Amino acid sequence: MQPQQLLATLASGEPLSGSRLASEAGVTRAAIWKQIEALRHRGVPVESAGTAGYRLPWPVQMLDERAIRSRLPTDVSRRLGALEIAWELDSTSSELQRRAAGAADFSIVMAEMQTAGRGRRGRSWLSPPGMNIYLSCLKRFEAGFASLSGLSLATGVIVLRALHALGIRGPALKWPNDVLADGGKLAGILVELSGEYQGPCAAVIGVGLNLRLTDALREQAGQPVCDLATLAHGAPPDRNHAAAALIASLIDGLSKFEREGFAAFVDDYAEHDALRGVPLRVSSASGDIDGVGAGIDARGALQLQTATGLRSIDSADVTVRRA
């Protein structure tokens, strides 16, 4: 029995004995224990239930292509280029980049688990199986890099719209690519471009969304984090429902961005801007700048009101923290 099969067997949250699991899989109890430890090593909180065996502390929905597709509106399904779900990848964005040359517009790659999930500036993104959403989308643009100012910020708005469709309200946007809730990071966005500055190009847009985080994962994160389980009082949306809402929002939102650019998202971003009016410190290789968040400009640059006037901050190689 492979780890993914074992996780699917335990998905209901009901306790199952080691002997029953071994019998059904045709392996020894020692082999089951080995796979249980493999899941725990990957961050899955498999509990020992005494003589009852093993169980998860909550039911898990394994990602399922058919279940996701069944929840997509018809017009979204027609535009979806591909939808692939893997058990384990280094990262969904890396996988999509490897196949980008032959991939259709709006191709989607998802994974139950990432071994090298990454965020902005090379930071790692915790990616245990069965609990969260790790998704990347390929979008092609004919106009080139010059037309893509504000794409990561627009994607933040797109993620918020998906959350609203799921009945989750309250999250805000932290420039340039984080979604925050209850003072912690709920989702992260990574946009990677390839192609020509003034010609055809492609964007691989990665989104990591926390549905459930264990105490151990919160400690490993090294920063305040939040999950949908907390926001939904212990009952987060079904993972396949959440994935479908995110895919539908991405396809609709990125199509709108292609037609209208960041201008179509500026007002929504401003409404949910977590940094407006907040004392900030912007750090880069050239030093620190202190000021107060003053929104964003038409290109998506952060506006910082400093003692010497208004400064525009681009997203390249800077860190923004509350002062």
C-alpha positions as CSV (number, residue, x, y, z in Angstrom):
1,M,0.0,0.0,0.0
2,Q,1.4,3.3,-1.1
3,P,1.1,6.5,1.1
4,Q,-1.5,8.0,-1.2
5,Q,-3.6,4.8,-1.0
6,L,-3.3,4.7,2.8
7,L,-4.3,8.4,3.1
8,A,-7.4,7.8,0.9
9,T,-8.3,4.8,3.0
10,L,-8.1,6.9,6.2
11,A,-9.8,9.9,4.6
12,S,-13.2,9.4,6.3
13,G,-11.6,10.1,9.7
14,E,-12.9,6.8,11.2
15,P,-10.3,4.7,13.1
16,L,-9.0,1.6,11.2
17,S,-6.9,-1.0,12.8
18,G,-3.4,-1.9,11.6
19,S,-4.5,-5.5,11.1
20,R,-7.5,-4.5,8.9
21,L,-5.4,-2.1,6.9
22,A,-2.7,-4.8,6.4
23,S,-5.3,-7.5,5.5
24,E,-7.0,-5.3,2.9
25,A,-3.7,-4.2,1.3
26,G,-2.2,-7.7,1.4
27,V,0.9,-6.5,3.3
28,T,2.2,-6.9,6.9
29,R,1.3,-4.6,9.8
30,A,4.9,-3.5,9.8
31,A,4.5,-2.3,6.2
32,I,1.4,-0.4,7.2
33,W,3.3,1.2,10.1
34,K,6.1,2.2,7.7
35,Q,3.6,4.0,5.5
36,I,1.9,5.6,8.5
37,E,5.3,7.0,9.5
38,A,5.9,8.2,5.9
39,L,2.6,10.2,6.0
40,R,3.5,11.7,9.4
41,H,6.9,12.7,8.0
42,R,5.1,14.5,5.2
43,G,3.1,16.5,7.8
44,V,-0.1,14.4,7.9
45,P,-1.4,14.2,11.5
46,V,-2.2,10.5,11.6
47,E,-3.2,9.7,15.2
48,S,-2.8,6.4,17.0
49,A,-6.3,5.4,18.4
50,G,-5.1,2.6,20.8
51,T,-6.5,-0.8,19.9
52,A,-8.8,0.9,17.3
53,G,-5.7,1.5,15.2
54,Y,-5.1,4.7,13.2
55,R,-7.2,7.7,12.3
56,L,-7.1,11.3,11.0
57,P,-8.4,14.1,13.3
58,W,-10.8,15.2,10.6
59,P,-12.2,13.9,7.3
60,V,-10.0,14.5,4.2
61,Q,-11.2,14.9,0.6
62,M,-8.6,13.6,-1.9
63,L,-8.4,15.8,-5.0
64,D,-10.5,14.3,-7.8
65,E,-10.5,15.6,-11.4
66,R,-14.1,14.5,-12.1
67,A,-15.4,16.1,-8.9
68,I,-13.6,19.3,-9.7
69,R,-14.8,19.4,-13.3
70,S,-18.4,18.7,-12.2
71,R,-18.4,21.9,-10.2
72,L,-17.1,24.2,-13.0
73,P,-19.6,26.4,-14.9
74,T,-20.0,25.3,-18.5
75,D,-18.3,28.4,-20.0
76,V,-15.3,27.8,-17.7
77,S,-15.1,24.2,-18.7
78,R,-14.9,25.1,-22.3
79,R,-12.0,27.5,-21.7
80,L,-10.1,25.1,-19.4
81,G,-7.0,23.8,-21.3
82,A,-6.2,20.8,-19.2
83,L,-6.6,19.7,-15.6
84,E,-4.0,17.3,-14.2
85,I,-3.7,16.2,-10.6
86,A,-0.5,14.5,-9.3
87,W,0.2,12.9,-5.9
88,E,3.6,14.4,-5.6
89,L,5.6,17.0,-7.5
90,D,8.6,19.2,-6.7
91,S,6.2,22.1,-7.4
92,T,3.2,22.6,-9.6
93,S,4.7,25.7,-11.2
94,S,7.9,23.8,-12.0
95,E,6.0,21.0,-13.6
96,L,3.9,23.4,-15.7
97,Q,7.0,25.3,-16.8
98,R,8.6,22.0,-18.0
99,R,5.6,21.3,-20.3
100,A,4.7,24.9,-21.1
101,A,5.8,24.7,-24.8
102,G,3.1,22.2,-25.6
103,A,0.5,23.1,-23.0
104,A,-2.8,24.8,-24.0
105,D,-3.9,28.1,-22.6
106,F,-5.4,27.8,-19.1
107,S,-3.8,24.5,-18.4
108,I,-4.0,23.7,-14.7
109,V,-1.6,21.4,-12.7
110,M,-2.4,20.5,-9.1
111,A,-0.7,18.2,-6.6
112,E,-1.6,16.6,-3.3
113,M,1.9,17.3,-2.1
114,Q,4.9,19.4,-3.2
115,T,8.5,18.5,-2.1
116,A,9.9,21.9,-3.2
117,G,7.0,24.3,-3.2
118,R,8.2,27.8,-3.4
119,G,7.1,31.3,-2.9
120,R,8.4,34.8,-3.8
121,R,12.2,35.3,-3.6
122,G,12.8,31.6,-3.3
123,R,11.0,31.1,0.0
124,S,9.7,27.6,0.6
125,W,5.9,26.9,0.8
126,L,4.9,24.1,3.2
127,S,3.0,21.5,1.1
128,P,1.8,18.4,3.1
129,P,-0.7,16.1,1.3
130,G,-4.4,16.0,1.8
131,M,-4.9,19.4,3.6
132,N,-4.4,22.4,1.3
133,I,-4.5,23.4,-2.3
134,Y,-1.4,23.7,-4.5
135,L,-2.3,24.8,-8.0
136,S,-0.6,26.4,-11.0
137,C,-2.2,27.9,-14.1
138,L,-0.6,28.6,-17.5
139,K,-1.9,31.8,-19.2
140,R,-0.6,33.0,-22.5
141,F,-0.6,36.7,-23.5
142,E,0.0,38.1,-27.0
143,A,1.0,41.6,-25.9
144,G,4.1,40.5,-23.9
145,F,5.6,41.5,-20.6
146,A,4.9,45.2,-21.0
147,S,1.1,44.5,-20.6
148,L,1.4,42.5,-17.4
149,S,2.0,45.2,-14.8
150,G,-0.1,44.3,-11.7
151,L,-0.7,40.7,-12.7
152,S,0.2,39.3,-9.2
153,L,-2.0,41.9,-7.5
154,A,-4.9,41.1,-9.9
155,T,-4.4,37.4,-9.0
156,G,-4.8,38.4,-5.3
157,V,-8.2,39.9,-6.2
158,I,-9.0,36.8,-8.1
159,V,-8.3,34.6,-5.1
160,L,-10.4,36.8,-2.9
161,R,-13.3,36.4,-5.4
162,A,-13.0,32.6,-5.1
163,L,-13.1,32.8,-1.3
164,H,-16.2,35.0,-1.5
165,A,-17.8,32.4,-3.7
166,L,-17.1,29.9,-1.0
167,G,-18.7,32.1,1.6
168,I,-15.4,33.2,3.1
169,R,-15.2,37.0,3.8
170,G,-12.7,39.0,5.7
171,P,-9.3,38.2,4.1
172,A,-7.3,41.1,2.8
173,L,-4.4,41.6,0.4
174,K,-0.8,42.3,1.4
175,W,1.2,43.8,-1.4
176,P,2.5,42.3,-3.6
177,N,1.2,38.7,-3.5
178,D,-0.1,37.5,-0.1
179,V,-3.7,37.0,1.1
180,L,-4.0,37.5,4.9
181,A,-6.7,36.7,7.4
182,D,-6.7,36.9,11.2
183,G,-3.2,38.4,11.1
184,G,-1.7,35.5,9.2
185,K,-0.9,34.3,5.7
186,L,-3.8,32.4,4.2
187,A,-2.6,32.2,0.6
188,G,0.5,33.0,-1.4
189,I,0.9,33.8,-5.1
190,L,3.9,33.4,-7.4
191,V,3.9,34.7,-11.0
192,E,6.7,33.5,-13.3
193,L,7.0,34.8,-16.9
194,S,8.6,33.5,-20.0
195,G,8.7,34.8,-23.6
196,E,9.2,38.2,-25.1
197,Y,8.9,41.7,-23.5
198,Q,6.9,43.1,-26.4
199,G,5.8,39.9,-28.0
200,P,4.0,36.6,-27.1
201,C,4.7,35.5,-23.5
202,A,3.3,33.1,-20.9
203,A,2.7,33.4,-17.2
204,V,2.7,30.5,-14.8
205,I,0.6,31.6,-11.9
206,G,1.0,29.5,-8.7
207,V,-1.4,29.7,-5.8
208,G,-1.0,28.0,-2.5
209,L,-4.2,28.1,-0.3
210,N,-4.3,26.9,3.3
211,L,-7.4,24.8,4.1
212,R,-6.1,23.1,7.2
213,L,-2.9,23.6,9.1
214,T,-1.7,21.5,12.1
215,D,0.0,23.0,15.1
216,A,3.3,21.5,13.9
217,L,3.0,23.2,10.5
218,R,2.2,26.5,12.1
219,E,5.4,26.3,14.0
220,Q,7.4,25.3,10.9
221,A,6.0,28.3,8.9
222,G,8.2,30.8,10.7
223,Q,5.5,33.5,10.3
224,P,1.9,34.0,11.3
225,V,-0.4,31.8,9.2
226,C,-4.1,31.1,8.9
227,D,-6.3,28.5,7.3
228,L,-9.9,28.2,6.0
229,A,-10.7,25.8,8.8
230,T,-10.2,28.6,11.3
231,L,-12.2,31.1,9.3
232,A,-15.0,28.6,8.8
233,H,-15.2,27.6,12.5
234,G,-13.6,24.2,12.0
235,A,-15.6,23.3,8.8
236,P,-13.6,24.4,5.8
237,P,-15.1,24.0,2.3
238,D,-14.7,20.6,0.6
239,R,-11.3,20.6,-1.1
240,N,-12.6,19.8,-4.6
241,H,-15.3,22.5,-4.2
242,A,-12.6,25.0,-3.2
243,A,-10.3,24.0,-6.1
244,A,-13.2,24.4,-8.5
245,A,-14.0,27.9,-7.2
246,L,-10.4,28.9,-7.5
247,I,-10.0,27.5,-11.1
248,A,-13.3,29.2,-12.2
249,S,-12.2,32.5,-10.6
250,L,-8.7,32.3,-12.3
251,I,-10.1,31.6,-15.7
252,D,-12.7,34.4,-15.5
253,G,-10.3,36.8,-13.9
254,L,-7.3,36.2,-16.1
255,S,-9.5,36.5,-19.2
256,K,-10.6,39.9,-17.9
257,F,-7.0,40.9,-17.1
258,E,-6.0,40.0,-20.7
259,R,-8.8,42.3,-22.1
260,E,-8.6,45.2,-19.7
261,G,-5.3,44.9,-17.7
262,F,-4.8,45.8,-14.1
263,A,-7.3,48.8,-14.4
264,A,-10.1,46.3,-14.0
265,F,-8.8,45.3,-10.6
266,V,-7.6,48.5,-9.0
267,D,-10.7,49.4,-7.2
268,D,-11.2,45.9,-5.7
269,Y,-7.6,45.8,-4.7
270,A,-7.9,49.1,-2.9
271,E,-11.0,47.9,-1.1
272,H,-9.1,45.0,0.4
273,D,-5.6,46.6,0.8
274,A,-4.2,45.5,4.1
275,L,-1.3,48.0,4.0
276,R,-3.2,51.3,3.4
277,G,-2.7,53.6,6.4
278,V,-0.3,51.2,8.1
279,P,3.2,52.2,9.3
280,L,5.6,50.1,7.1
281,R,9.3,49.3,6.7
282,V,10.4,48.4,3.2
283,S,13.7,46.6,3.2
284,S,16.0,46.0,0.2
285,A,19.7,45.5,-0.6
286,S,20.1,49.3,-0.6
287,G,18.6,49.8,2.9
288,D,15.3,50.4,4.7
289,I,12.6,53.0,4.0
290,D,10.0,53.8,6.7
291,G,6.7,55.3,5.9
292,V,2.9,54.8,5.8
293,G,1.1,52.7,3.2
294,A,-0.7,55.0,0.8
295,G,-2.3,52.4,-1.5
296,I,-1.1,51.4,-5.0
297,D,-0.7,53.2,-8.3
298,A,-2.1,52.3,-11.7
299,R,0.8,49.9,-12.4
300,G,0.4,48.1,-9.1
301,A,3.4,49.7,-7.4
302,L,3.2,50.3,-3.6
303,Q,2.8,53.9,-2.6
304,L,4.7,54.8,0.6
305,Q,4.2,58.1,2.3
306,T,7.6,59.0,3.8
307,A,9.0,62.0,5.7
308,T,10.4,63.3,2.4
309,G,7.4,62.6,0.2
310,L,5.5,59.9,-1.6
311,R,7.7,57.0,-2.9
312,S,6.7,54.3,-5.4
313,I,8.0,50.8,-4.6
314,D,8.3,48.1,-7.2
315,S,8.0,44.5,-6.0
316,A,11.4,43.3,-7.1
317,D,13.7,42.2,-4.3
318,V,12.0,44.1,-1.4
319,T,10.4,43.0,1.8
320,V,7.5,44.9,3.4
321,R,6.7,44.6,7.1
322,R,4.8,46.6,9.6
323,A,7.0,49.1,11.2
